[in-house]
Every structure is written in structure tokens, then in C-alpha cells.
């Protein structure tokens, strides 16, 4: 790599010039040994449902759901910082099974 003098980068090469993009190190980039990635193995998470998905599955209105929720009869949910609700598939299925008993 040829070094150039500049008032901003004295006695060094300009950053980014003459550099092989496949020799960077870091998450998700190629190295000489091969490809490294921080997403190499998918994280196994429980499937989560949004409120409209649950309402469609239960075939009830939003108002009816919130009435059930106020009485403590709705499936377990998690409230996100933005105010939306999320439901784990296992919780909804367990709740539905408990109603049929």
C-alpha cells in the first residue's frame, strides 16, 4: 500500500484506499479464514402473536377482548414499551385449552 502525505493523515495511507474489503474483521464480515457472522445460528424463540392475530383466531372484537382482559379472563400477554401487546403461541393455546375444560 502506498503511503501519501496529507495534513489530515500524515505518514499514513488514506483510509479506505487500496484496502481489500474482504479482510476486515468484525461481526458479519469475511476474513481470510472464511466467513464469520454474528447470525450464524438462528435464535430459537417462541412464536409471538400480535393482538390482531389473536382477535382473528378467537373471532372476537377488540372491545370484547379488552373487557375480558380487564376481568382477568384473557390469555397472558406482554406489553411492549410502545404500548402494543404480544402473546406467546403457547400461552394462547394453553388459555384456549383451559376454557374447553
N, CA, C and O atoms as CSV, one atom per row, in Angstrom:
chain,resi,resn,atom,element,x,y,z
A,1,UNK,N,N,0.832,-1.153,0.000
A,1,UNK,CA,C,0.000,0.000,0.000
A,1,UNK,C,C,0.890,1.232,0.000
A,1,UNK,O,O,1.822,1.336,0.797
A,2,UNK,N,N,0.606,2.137,-0.872
A,2,UNK,CA,C,1.400,3.344,-0.999
A,2,UNK,C,C,0.972,4.362,0.046
A,2,UNK,O,O,-0.220,4.593,0.245
A,3,UNK,N,N,1.948,4.969,0.712
A,3,UNK,CA,C,1.606,5.984,1.699
A,3,UNK,C,C,1.651,7.352,1.050
A,3,UNK,O,O,2.542,7.653,0.256
A,4,UNK,N,N,0.697,8.155,1.391
A,4,UNK,CA,C,0.621,9.517,0.878
A,4,UNK,C,C,0.616,10.470,2.058
A,4,UNK,O,O,0.098,10.157,3.130
A,5,UNK,N,N,1.179,11.595,1.849
A,5,UNK,CA,C,1.185,12.584,2.910
A,5,UNK,C,C,0.014,13.538,2.709
A,5,UNK,O,O,-0.297,13.965,1.597
A,6,UNK,N,N,-0.605,13.844,3.806
A,6,UNK,CA,C,-1.731,14.759,3.808
A,6,UNK,C,C,-1.739,15.433,5.167
A,6,UNK,O,O,-1.256,14.859,6.143
A,7,UNK,N,N,-2.268,16.613,5.247
A,7,UNK,CA,C,-2.260,17.281,6.549
A,7,UNK,C,C,-3.173,16.588,7.553
A,7,UNK,O,O,-2.974,16.710,8.762
A,8,UNK,N,N,-4.178,15.857,7.058
A,8,UNK,CA,C,-5.080,15.158,7.967
A,8,UNK,C,C,-4.566,13.763,8.336
A,8,UNK,O,O,-4.841,13.267,9.429
A,9,UNK,N,N,-3.829,13.141,7.432
A,9,UNK,CA,C,-3.322,11.790,7.663
A,9,UNK,C,C,-1.835,11.750,7.351
A,9,UNK,O,O,-1.440,11.158,6.346
A,10,UNK,N,N,-1.000,12.360,8.181
A,10,UNK,CA,C,0.425,12.370,7.861
A,10,UNK,C,C,1.054,10.985,8.014
A,10,UNK,O,O,0.773,10.263,8.971
A,11,UNK,N,N,1.894,10.637,7.073
A,11,UNK,CA,C,2.675,9.406,7.080
A,11,UNK,C,C,1.801,8.148,7.130
A,11,UNK,O,O,2.268,7.101,7.577
A,12,UNK,N,N,0.577,8.226,6.694
A,12,UNK,CA,C,-0.290,7.049,6.655
A,12,UNK,C,C,-1.025,7.039,5.329
A,12,UNK,O,O,-1.141,8.055,4.644
A,13,UNK,N,N,-1.500,5.897,5.003
A,13,UNK,CA,C,-2.315,5.802,3.796
A,13,UNK,C,C,-3.692,6.385,4.071
A,13,UNK,O,O,-4.172,6.386,5.204
A,14,UNK,N,N,-4.307,6.872,3.025
A,14,UNK,CA,C,-5.667,7.360,3.184
A,14,UNK,C,C,-6.563,6.190,3.563
A,14,UNK,O,O,-6.451,5.119,2.966
A,15,UNK,N,N,-7.440,6.363,4.529
A,15,UNK,CA,C,-8.295,5.257,4.929
A,15,UNK,C,C,-9.228,4.841,3.795
A,15,UNK,O,O,-9.830,5.681,3.126
A,16,UNK,N,N,-9.332,3.549,3.595
A,16,UNK,CA,C,-10.247,3.028,2.593
A,16,UNK,C,C,-9.649,2.828,1.225
A,16,UNK,O,O,-10.245,2.136,0.400
A,17,UNK,N,N,-8.490,3.406,0.946
A,17,UNK,CA,C,-7.891,3.251,-0.378
A,17,UNK,C,C,-6.948,2.065,-0.401
A,17,UNK,O,O,-6.122,1.898,0.496
A,18,UNK,N,N,-7.074,1.248,-1.426
A,18,UNK,CA,C,-6.175,0.118,-1.579
A,18,UNK,C,C,-6.421,-0.984,-0.570
A,18,UNK,O,O,-5.586,-1.874,-0.407
A,19,UNK,N,N,-7.524,-0.938,0.091
A,19,UNK,CA,C,-7.820,-1.923,1.125
A,19,UNK,C,C,-8.753,-2.977,0.549
A,19,UNK,O,O,-9.710,-2.658,-0.156
A,20,UNK,N,N,-8.467,-4.204,0.849
A,20,UNK,CA,C,-9.311,-5.301,0.395
A,20,UNK,C,C,-10.533,-5.369,1.300
A,20,UNK,O,O,-10.384,-5.523,2.512
A,21,UNK,N,N,-11.742,-5.258,0.744
A,21,UNK,CA,C,-12.928,-5.253,1.609
A,21,UNK,C,C,-13.196,-6.589,2.291
A,21,UNK,O,O,-13.998,-6.651,3.223
A,22,UNK,N,N,-12.543,-7.656,1.847
A,22,UNK,CA,C,-12.790,-8.969,2.422
A,22,UNK,C,C,-11.815,-9.327,3.527
A,22,UNK,O,O,-11.822,-10.468,3.989
A,23,UNK,N,N,-10.978,-8.404,3.969
A,23,UNK,CA,C,-10.033,-8.701,5.041
A,23,UNK,C,C,-10.382,-7.977,6.335
A,23,UNK,O,O,-9.618,-8.027,7.298
A,24,UNK,N,N,-11.535,-7.299,6.365
A,24,UNK,CA,C,-11.946,-6.631,7.596
A,24,UNK,C,C,-12.297,-7.670,8.647
A,24,UNK,O,O,-12.705,-8.784,8.319
A,25,UNK,N,N,-12.141,-7.311,9.869
A,25,UNK,CA,C,-12.565,-8.170,10.969
A,25,UNK,C,C,-13.788,-7.544,11.618
A,25,UNK,O,O,-13.972,-6.327,11.571
A,26,UNK,N,N,-14.605,-8.360,12.209
A,26,UNK,CA,C,-15.794,-7.866,12.881
A,26,UNK,C,C,-16.953,-8.802,12.632
A,26,UNK,O,O,-16.854,-9.745,11.847
A,27,UNK,N,N,-18.036,-8.534,13.300
A,27,UNK,CA,C,-19.202,-9.405,13.194
A,27,UNK,C,C,-19.828,-9.285,11.816
A,27,UNK,O,O,-20.085,-8.183,11.331
A,28,UNK,N,N,-20.069,-10.415,11.197
A,28,UNK,CA,C,-20.771,-10.446,9.933
A,28,UNK,C,C,-19.929,-10.107,8.722
A,28,UNK,O,O,-20.484,-9.836,7.657
A,29,UNK,N,N,-18.599,-10.111,8.841
A,29,UNK,CA,C,-17.752,-9.791,7.695
A,29,UNK,C,C,-16.846,-10.965,7.381
A,29,UNK,O,O,-16.671,-11.873,8.193
A,30,UNK,N,N,-16.274,-10.928,6.190
A,30,UNK,CA,C,-15.382,-12.004,5.775
A,30,UNK,C,C,-13.987,-11.791,6.335
A,30,UNK,O,O,-13.538,-10.660,6.519
A,31,UNK,N,N,-13.327,-12.877,6.595
A,31,UNK,CA,C,-11.917,-12.832,6.957
A,31,UNK,C,C,-11.184,-13.790,6.030
A,31,UNK,O,O,-11.817,-14.498,5.246
A,32,UNK,N,N,-9.885,-13.821,6.107
A,32,UNK,CA,C,-9.124,-14.726,5.244
A,32,UNK,C,C,-9.424,-16.191,5.556
A,32,UNK,O,O,-9.333,-17.045,4.673
A,33,UNK,N,N,-9.775,-16.480,6.784
A,33,UNK,CA,C,-10.066,-17.861,7.156
A,33,UNK,C,C,-11.439,-18.304,6.653
A,33,UNK,O,O,-11.693,-19.504,6.540
A,34,UNK,N,N,-12.308,-17.376,6.355
A,34,UNK,CA,C,-13.648,-17.725,5.889
A,34,UNK,C,C,-14.648,-16.683,6.319
A,34,UNK,O,O,-14.286,-15.558,6.662
A,35,UNK,N,N,-15.888,-17.056,6.299
A,35,UNK,CA,C,-16.941,-16.115,6.635
A,35,UNK,C,C,-17.310,-16.260,8.109
A,35,UNK,O,O,-17.598,-17.356,8.590
A,36,UNK,N,N,-17.296,-15.145,8.802
A,36,UNK,CA,C,-17.770,-15.152,10.180
A,36,UNK,C,C,-19.024,-14.302,10.229
A,36,UNK,O,O,-19.117,-13.285,9.543
A,37,UNK,N,N,-19.966,-14.706,11.019
A,37,UNK,CA,C,-21.202,-13.958,11.101
A,37,UNK,C,C,-21.772,-14.067,12.498
A,37,UNK,O,O,-21.718,-15.127,13.121
A,38,UNK,N,N,-22.325,-12.958,12.992
A,38,UNK,CA,C,-22.979,-12.999,14.292
A,38,UNK,C,C,-24.351,-13.630,14.174
A,38,UNK,O,O,-24.988,-13.891,15.195
A,39,UNK,N,N,-24.829,-13.885,12.971
A,39,UNK,CA,C,-26.118,-14.528,12.753
A,39,UNK,C,C,-25.955,-15.944,12.219
A,39,UNK,O,O,-26.791,-16.421,11.451
A,40,UNK,N,N,-24.902,-16.605,12.616
A,40,UNK,CA,C,-24.645,-17.931,12.064
A,40,UNK,C,C,-25.677,-18.955,12.510
A,40,UNK,O,O,-26.043,-19.836,11.732
A,41,UNK,N,N,-26.152,-18.859,13.747
A,41,UNK,CA,C,-27.155,-19.798,14.235
A,41,UNK,C,C,-28.406,-19.016,14.612
A,41,UNK,O,O,-28.327,-18.091,15.421
A,42,UNK,N,N,-29.553,-19.363,14.048
A,42,UNK,CA,C,-30.766,-18.620,14.396
A,42,UNK,C,C,-31.160,-18.854,15.846
A,42,UNK,O,O,-31.053,-19.966,16.365
A,43,UNK,N,N,-31.607,-17.806,16.476
A,43,UNK,CA,C,-32.032,-17.896,17.865
A,43,UNK,C,C,-33.424,-18.500,17.875
A,43,UNK,O,O,-34.316,-18.025,17.172
A,44,UNK,N,N,-33.614,-19.547,18.671
A,44,UNK,CA,C,-34.925,-20.172,18.726
A,44,UNK,C,C,-35.767,-19.437,19.764
A,44,UNK,O,O,-35.487,-19.489,20.961
A,45,UNK,N,N,-36.795,-18.759,19.288
A,45,UNK,CA,C,-37.695,-18.029,20.151
A,45,UNK,C,C,-39.087,-18.617,20.010
A,45,UNK,O,O,-39.428,-19.217,18.991
A,46,UNK,N,N,-39.871,-18.436,21.038
A,46,UNK,CA,C,-41.260,-18.852,20.946
A,46,UNK,C,C,-41.971,-17.890,19.999
A,46,UNK,O,O,-41.700,-16.690,20.006
A,47,UNK,N,N,-42.871,-18.416,19.194
A,47,UNK,CA,C,-43.588,-17.570,18.263
A,47,UNK,C,C,-44.486,-16.624,19.038
A,47,UNK,O,O,-45.209,-17.041,19.943
A,48,UNK,N,N,-44.437,-15.364,18.683
A,48,UNK,CA,C,-45.283,-14.376,19.328
A,48,UNK,C,C,-46.340,-13.903,18.348
A,48,UNK,O,O,-46.112,-13.848,17.140
A,49,UNK,N,N,-47.485,-13.567,18.884
A,49,UNK,CA,C,-48.608,-13.095,18.083
A,49,UNK,C,C,-48.938,-11.663,18.465
A,49,UNK,O,O,-48.783,-11.264,19.620
A,50,UNK,N,N,-49.391,-10.899,17.494
A,50,UNK,CA,C,-49.876,-9.553,17.762
A,50,UNK,C,C,-51.353,-9.629,18.107
A,50,UNK,O,O,-52.003,-10.646,17.867
A,51,UNK,N,N,-51.879,-8.551,18.671
A,51,UNK,CA,C,-53.280,-8.524,19.080
A,51,UNK,C,C,-54.240,-8.807,17.924
A,51,UNK,O,O,-55.174,-9.587,18.113
A,52,UNK,N,N,-54.064,-8.215,16.732
A,52,UNK,CA,C,-54.991,-8.538,15.636
A,52,UNK,C,C,-54.987,-10.026,15.266
A,52,UNK,O,O,-56.019,-10.571,14.872
A,53,UNK,N,N,-53.824,-10.683,15.392
A,53,UNK,CA,C,-53.749,-12.124,15.103
A,53,UNK,C,C,-54.586,-12.917,16.110
A,53,UNK,O,O,-55.300,-13.850,15.743
A,54,UNK,N,N,-54.485,-12.532,17.374
A,54,UNK,CA,C,-55.248,-13.229,18.422
A,54,UNK,C,C,-56.742,-12.966,18.241
A,54,UNK,O,O,-57.558,-13.876,18.392
A,55,UNK,N,N,-57.099,-11.724,17.917
A,55,UNK,CA,C,-58.512,-11.394,17.711
A,55,UNK,C,C,-59.102,-12.178,16.547
A,55,UNK,O,O,-60.241,-12.640,16.621
A,56,UNK,N,N,-58.327,-12.330,15.466
A,56,UNK,CA,C,-58.796,-13.119,14.322
A,56,UNK,C,C,-58.965,-14.584,14.698
A,56,UNK,O,O,-59.935,-15.230,14.301
A,57,UNK,N,N,-58.027,-15.095,15.455
A,57,UNK,CA,C,-58.079,-16.502,15.833
A,57,UNK,C,C,-59.258,-16.790,16.770
A,57,UNK,O,O,-59.916,-17.824,16.652
A,58,UNK,N,N,-59.513,-15.869,17.695
A,58,UNK,CA,C,-60.597,-16.063,18.650
A,58,UNK,C,C,-61.942,-15.604,18.088
A,58,UNK,O,O,-62.992,-15.935,18.640
A,59,UNK,N,N,-61.913,-14.853,17.007
A,59,UNK,CA,C,-63.108,-14.321,16.354
A,59,UNK,C,C,-63.925,-13.471,17.324
A,59,UNK,O,O,-65.131,-13.665,17.473
A,60,UNK,N,N,-63.245,-12.519,17.986
A,60,UNK,CA,C,-63.903,-11.581,18.882
A,60,UNK,C,C,-63.447,-10.170,18.531
A,60,UNK,O,O,-62.436,-9.986,17.853
A,61,UNK,N,N,-64.194,-9.184,18.994
A,61,UNK,CA,C,-63.833,-7.793,18.728
A,61,UNK,C,C,-62.761,-7.331,19.714
A,61,UNK,O,O,-62.505,-7.975,20.731
A,62,UNK,N,N,-62.153,-6.216,19.388
A,62,UNK,CA,C,-61.131,-5.639,20.264
A,62,UNK,C,C,-61.755,-5.225,21.602
A,62,UNK,O,O,-61.160,-5.424,22.661
A,63,UNK,N,N,-62.956,-4.650,21.540
A,63,UNK,CA,C,-63.624,-4.215,22.775
A,63,UNK,C,C,-63.936,-5.409,23.673
A,63,UNK,O,O,-63.750,-5.343,24.888
A,64,UNK,N,N,-64.408,-6.496,23.072
A,64,UNK,CA,C,-64.704,-7.696,23.866
A,64,UNK,C,C,-63.434,-8.248,24.495
A,64,UNK,O,O,-63.445,-8.704,25.638
A,65,UNK,N,N,-62.328,-8.204,23.733
A,65,UNK,CA,C,-61.057,-8.698,24.286
A,65,UNK,C,C,-60.633,-7.858,25.486
A,65,UNK,O,O,-60.228,-8.401,26.513
A,66,UNK,N,N,-60.724,-6.531,25.359
A,66,UNK,CA,C,-60.294,-5.672,26.462
A,66,UNK,C,C,-61.211,-5.813,27.677
A,66,UNK,O,O,-60.753,-5.655,28.808
A,67,UNK,N,N,-62.497,-6.108,27.464
A,67,UNK,CA,C,-63.382,-6.399,28.602
A,67,UNK,C,C,-62.930,-7.674,29.309
A,67,UNK,O,O,-62.884,-7.727,30.538
A,68,UNK,N,N,-62.597,-8.702,28.526
A,68,UNK,CA,C,-62.095,-9.950,29.110
A,68,UNK,C,C,-60.783,-9.714,29.847
A,68,UNK,O,O,-60.555,-10.264,30.924
A,69,UNK,N,N,-59.937,-8.902,29.262
A,69,UNK,CA,C,-58.631,-8.622,29.872
A,69,UNK,C,C,-58.799,-7.881,31.195
A,69,UNK,O,O,-58.075,-8.154,32.152
A,70,UNK,N,N,-59.748,-6.948,31.257
A,70,UNK,CA,C,-59.988,-6.199,32.490
A,70,UNK,C,C,-60.493,-7.116,33.603
A,70,UNK,O,O,-60.220,-6.878,34.780
A,71,UNK,N,N,-61.225,-8.158,33.231
A,71,UNK,CA,C,-61.738,-9.113,34.222
A,71,UNK,C,C,-60.725,-10.206,34.555
A,71,UNK,O,O,-60.966,-11.026,35.440
A,72,UNK,N,N,-59.584,-10.220,33.844
A,72,UNK,CA,C,-58.562,-11.233,34.087
A,72,UNK,C,C,-58.847,-12.552,33.403
A,72,UNK,O,O,-58.315,-13.586,33.806
A,73,UNK,N,N,-59.685,-12.533,32.367
A,73,UNK,CA,C,-60.063,-13.765,31.672
A,73,UNK,C,C,-59.351,-13.950,30.333
A,73,UNK,O,O,-59.605,-14.936,29.641
A,74,UNK,N,N,-58.482,-13.045,29.957
A,74,UNK,CA,C,-57.789,-13.106,28.666
A,74,UNK,C,C,-56.488,-13.892,28.795
A,74,UNK,O,O,-55.993,-14.092,29.904
A,75,UNK,N,N,-55.931,-14.337,27.670
A,75,UNK,CA,C,-54.632,-15.023,27.735
A,75,UNK,C,C,-53.532,-14.080,28.221
A,75,UNK,O,O,-53.636,-12.859,28.098
A,76,UNK,N,N,-52.484,-14.673,28.772
A,76,UNK,CA,C,-51.358,-13.901,29.285
A,76,UNK,C,C,-50.685,-13.160,28.140
A,76,UNK,O,O,-50.470,-13.719,27.064
A,77,UNK,N,N,-50.354,-11.891,28.383
A,77,UNK,CA,C,-49.739,-11.076,27.334
A,77,UNK,C,C,-48.574,-10.290,27.904
A,77,UNK,O,O,-48.396,-10.193,29.118
A,78,UNK,N,N,-47.791,-9.737,27.005
A,78,UNK,CA,C,-46.647,-8.899,27.367
A,78,UNK,C,C,-46.862,-7.549,26.700
A,78,UNK,O,O,-47.086,-7.481,25.492
A,79,UNK,N,N,-46.794,-6.474,27.480
A,79,UNK,CA,C,-46.964,-5.142,26.922
A,79,UNK,C,C,-45.593,-4.578,26.575
A,79,UNK,O,O,-44.708,-4.518,27.429
A,80,UNK,N,N,-45.421,-4.170,25.338
A,80,UNK,CA,C,-44.160,-3.606,24.869
A,80,UNK,C,C,-44.060,-2.135,25.255
A,80,UNK,O,O,-45.074,-1.517,25.580
A,81,UNK,N,N,-42.855,-1.561,25.226
A,81,UNK,CA,C,-42.692,-0.151,25.579
A,81,UNK,C,C,-43.516,0.804,24.712
A,81,UNK,O,O,-43.854,1.903,25.152
A,82,UNK,N,N,-43.841,0.391,23.483
A,82,UNK,CA,C,-44.643,1.260,22.616
A,82,UNK,C,C,-46.143,1.070,22.842
A,82,UNK,O,O,-46.949,1.679,22.139
A,83,UNK,N,N,-46.531,0.235,23.811
A,83,UNK,CA,C,-47.923,0.052,24.164
A,83,UNK,C,C,-48.604,-1.126,23.500
A,83,UNK,O,O,-49.730,-1.466,23.865
A,84,UNK,N,N,-47.956,-1.759,22.535
A,84,UNK,CA,C,-48.564,-2.898,21.849
A,84,UNK,C,C,-48.490,-4.140,22.721
A,84,UNK,O,O,-47.631,-4.259,23.594
A,85,UNK,N,N,-49.414,-5.067,22.466
A,85,UNK,CA,C,-49.442,-6.330,23.195
A,85,UNK,C,C,-48.881,-7.443,22.333
A,85,UNK,O,O,-49.083,-7.463,21.119
A,86,UNK,N,N,-48.172,-8.371,22.966
A,86,UNK,CA,C,-47.678,-9.569,22.290
A,86,UNK,C,C,-48.093,-10.775,23.115
A,86,UNK,O,O,-48.120,-10.727,24.345
A,87,UNK,N,N,-48.416,-11.856,22.420
A,87,UNK,CA,C,-48.872,-13.088,23.053
A,87,UNK,C,C,-48.009,-14.234,22.576
A,87,UNK,O,O,-47.740,-14.355,21.381
A,88,UNK,N,N,-47.575,-15.069,23.489
A,88,UNK,CA,C,-46.854,-16.279,23.095
A,88,UNK,C,C,-47.868,-17.297,22.609
A,88,UNK,O,O,-48.948,-17.432,23.183
A,89,UNK,N,N,-47.522,-18.010,21.557
A,89,UNK,CA,C,-48.416,-19.018,20.983
A,89,UNK,C,C,-48.793,-20.057,22.036
A,89,UNK,O,O,-49.950,-20.471,22.112
A,90,UNK,N,N,-47.826,-20.480,22.846
A,90,UNK,CA,C,-48.083,-21.493,23.872
A,90,UNK,C,C,-49.081,-20.984,24.916
A,90,UNK,O,O,-49.922,-21.745,25.394
A,91,UNK,N,N,-48.988,-19.686,25.271
A,91,UNK,CA,C,-49.915,-19.125,26.251
A,91,UNK,C,C,-51.337,-19.073,25.715
A,91,UNK,O,O,-52.290,-19.367,26.437
A,92,UNK,N,N,-51.480,-18.696,24.446
A,92,UNK,CA,C,-52.811,-18.631,23.835
A,92,UNK,C,C,-53.412,-20.033,23.738
A,92,UNK,O,O,-54.590,-20.230,24.036
A,93,UNK,N,N,-52.601,-21.002,23.323
A,93,UNK,CA,C,-53.091,-22.380,23.217
A,93,UNK,C,C,-53.480,-22.941,24.586
A,93,UNK,O,O,-54.502,-23.615,24.708
A,94,UNK,N,N,-52.673,-22.669,25.621
A,94,UNK,CA,C,-52.982,-23.140,26.969
A,94,UNK,C,C,-54.249,-22.472,27.491
A,94,UNK,O,O,-55.071,-23.122,28.137
A,95,UNK,N,N,-54.412,-21.192,27.217
A,95,UNK,CA,C,-55.618,-20.483,27.637
A,95,UNK,C,C,-56.850,-21.059,26.961
A,95,UNK,O,O,-57.881,-21.255,27.605
A,96,UNK,N,N,-56.748,-21.332,25.662
A,96,UNK,CA,C,-57.867,-21.883,24.905
A,96,UNK,C,C,-58.226,-23.289,25.435
A,96,UNK,O,O,-59.402,-23.634,25.545
A,97,UNK,N,N,-57.213,-24.079,25.756
A,97,UNK,CA,C,-57.458,-25.421,26.287
A,97,UNK,C,C,-58.118,-25.354,27.671
A,97,UNK,O,O,-58.961,-26.193,27.991
A,98,UNK,N,N,-57.748,-24.373,28.486
A,98,UNK,CA,C,-58.334,-24.245,29.816
A,98,UNK,C,C,-59.804,-23.839,29.727
A,98,UNK,O,O,-60.584,-24.178,30.617
A,99,UNK,N,N,-60.199,-23.124,28.677
A,99,UNK,CA,C,-61.597,-22.752,28.507
A,99,UNK,C,C,-62.449,-23.962,28.120
A,99,UNK,O,O,-63.622,-24.043,28.483
A,100,UNK,N,N,-61.859,-24.888,27.390
A,100,UNK,CA,C,-62.598,-26.063,26.933
A,100,UNK,C,C,-62.750,-27.114,28.031
A,100,UNK,O,O,-63.552,-28.038,27.893
A,101,UNK,N,N,-61.996,-26.985,29.111
A,101,UNK,CA,C,-62.091,-27.978,30.199
A,101,UNK,C,C,-63.325,-27.792,31.036
A,101,UNK,O,O,-63.546,-28.544,31.985
